[in-house]
Amino acid sequence: MSKKIFAAAAAAALLLTACSGGSGSGANTSDEPNMSTDQTSFKIMGGQSALSPGYKDNEVLNNLQKEAGITIEWNTMSEGLSEQVNIAINGNTMPDAFQGAGFSNYDLANYGADGMFIDLTPYITEDIMPNLTKILNEHPEIRAAITMDDGGIYGLPAAEQMGTAGIGKEEDYSIFTIPQFSMINKKWLDDLNLEVPTTLDELHTALKAFKDNDMAHKIYGADPGKTIPMSTGFDEWCWGQNIFYAGFGFTNWINDVCNDLVLDKSGKVNFVCDDDNYRAALTYFHDWYAEGLMDQQMFSQKDSDLISKCQNGYVGVSTWWYIEEIMGNYAEDYVFLPVLAGPDGTKNVTVRTGGGTNSGQLSITKECQSPVNLLKFYDMWYDGETVMQLQYGPIGTFFLEKNDKGLWKSITEAQAQEKFGKGAGELKSTYEVAGPKLILSNYYSDVFEMEDRAIERLTDLYDYWMPQVADTTTYPIDCVFTQDELETIDMYKVDFQNFVAENEGLWIKNGGPTDEEWAAYKDKLVNSVGMEDLLKVYQDAYDRYAEAMN
């Protein structure tokens, strides 16, 4: 497969259509599309960030409503959304549309087949949705990714194609390629006359020295005994322990397709969670945990707890996207760790694909009497300058001026603090609107500059981390599954992932697995939580992908 992650999408039009079984000619063809334009007031339920005050007074959304000639009654929330959506659907008290609800393809296919969600295919035309139609014509892989197995489209596309090409790099790697960057306190190492570790065993030596010498107390004057040699979360997105598994030949990231799923160069799909090297990794890191080298609260702490520990100078090693963000005033004392070799010299980072195309961020329900009017409103979201403001904040707030190339420049951290009394990230979360936002890679060269934090992360990814990656093979996230496959995934995926994660945590914390425990675990993977059924689904879907590509 190509090293260029986004380049795979360019060839995806045929193969994704092969996966989905249709080109989007329209489902429910016996039903005529509703072209009424009488309804101008709409009710929309959906999500919002925890920092958002809601959408009623959102400047960008209000301007779009005015231009479209409609009004919207918003019912948005940052918590409890899934429960409220289920109540609305099951109680048949649905709004006109769900926005930012995050429906899966399985949900969309089922709700579309039941008539709960309308097929949007007849409305995606140059007259009704000119912006989106143009994008889909230029990016047929996006159309294929949102087209269900019956040929219908029940949700508008959302994606963020943020990659290293956007900062001028030759190869294009998604910002999601390696979700965890590991870091170590170099000042502590220097004091102990230790080099930056290159192997797990060397890191073990450093962590033990951090603990034995109580380095947080020695160097920073923290209370005695406050030193935490390593602190992370457990199987968390950017702050988990998973990057350290690379010394055993894999990294089982939280995954958009299915946790613990990998694809090798030969095209064989595998779950790492029943491999011998997976068992060896858990046994190895249990020893670290038992010695007090890994945070004893790693299984229960929140990211805010981790940040607090790091910014108080207690932590020697951690994981995050940015050293400055997690380490605060102590950031200058830290450096990135390399990918660490394991006891037998192995080191292999399992990269992830990009964010993919999501079709579960805007669905119109059967209650809507004038889909045309509402879709004209949402089509404006597919303008580059508009989606820029929906993602980050309005011009005059998050975007203050243009650069010499005519691109909008995002507010700096210093400007955000001076003008609003909050960081740029917090400012973005305040104004960001959840929903069908499609940020194409060319927007970063045509419309607006990438934000400073993203540039920093992509630069670190490209210059430091990717040279350490030997194989960029990854499972294609945008492959659309058949209805039967979606039903198998829905039947087993959650139980499978929960069972694997539960045992992974228990074995790190308590030790094991013994031979008997390992045998019982593998038996349950196959006979109780559907691992082989899932494996067949993902292999069959990939085989169709590969056949179409060839």
Secondary structure, DSSP 8 states (H G I E B T S, - for coil): --S-HHHHHHTHHHHHHHHHT--S--S-TTS---------EEEEEEE--TT---STT-HHHHHHHHHHT-EEEEEEESSSHHHHHHHHHHTT---SEEES----HHHHHHHHHTTSB---GGG-STTT-HHHHHHHHH-HHHHHHH--TTS---S--BEE--BGGGGT-SS--BTTSS--EEEEEHHHHHHTT----SBHHHHHHHHHHHHHTTHHHHHH---TT--EEE---SS-TTTSSGGGGGGGT------SS-TTEEE-TTS-EEEGGGSHHHHHHHHHHHHHHHTT-B-TTTTT--HHHHHHHHHTT-EEEEEES-HHHHHGGGGGGEEE----B-TTS------------B--SEEEBTT-S-HHHHHHHHHGGGSHHHHHHHHH--BTTTEEEE-TTS-EEE--HHHHHHHHSS-HHHHHHHH---S--EE-TTHHHHTB---HHHHHHHHHIIIIIGGG-S------TT----HHHHHHHHHHHHHHHHHHHHHHHHHHHH----HHHHHHHHHHHHHTS-HHHHHHHHHHHHHHHHHHH-
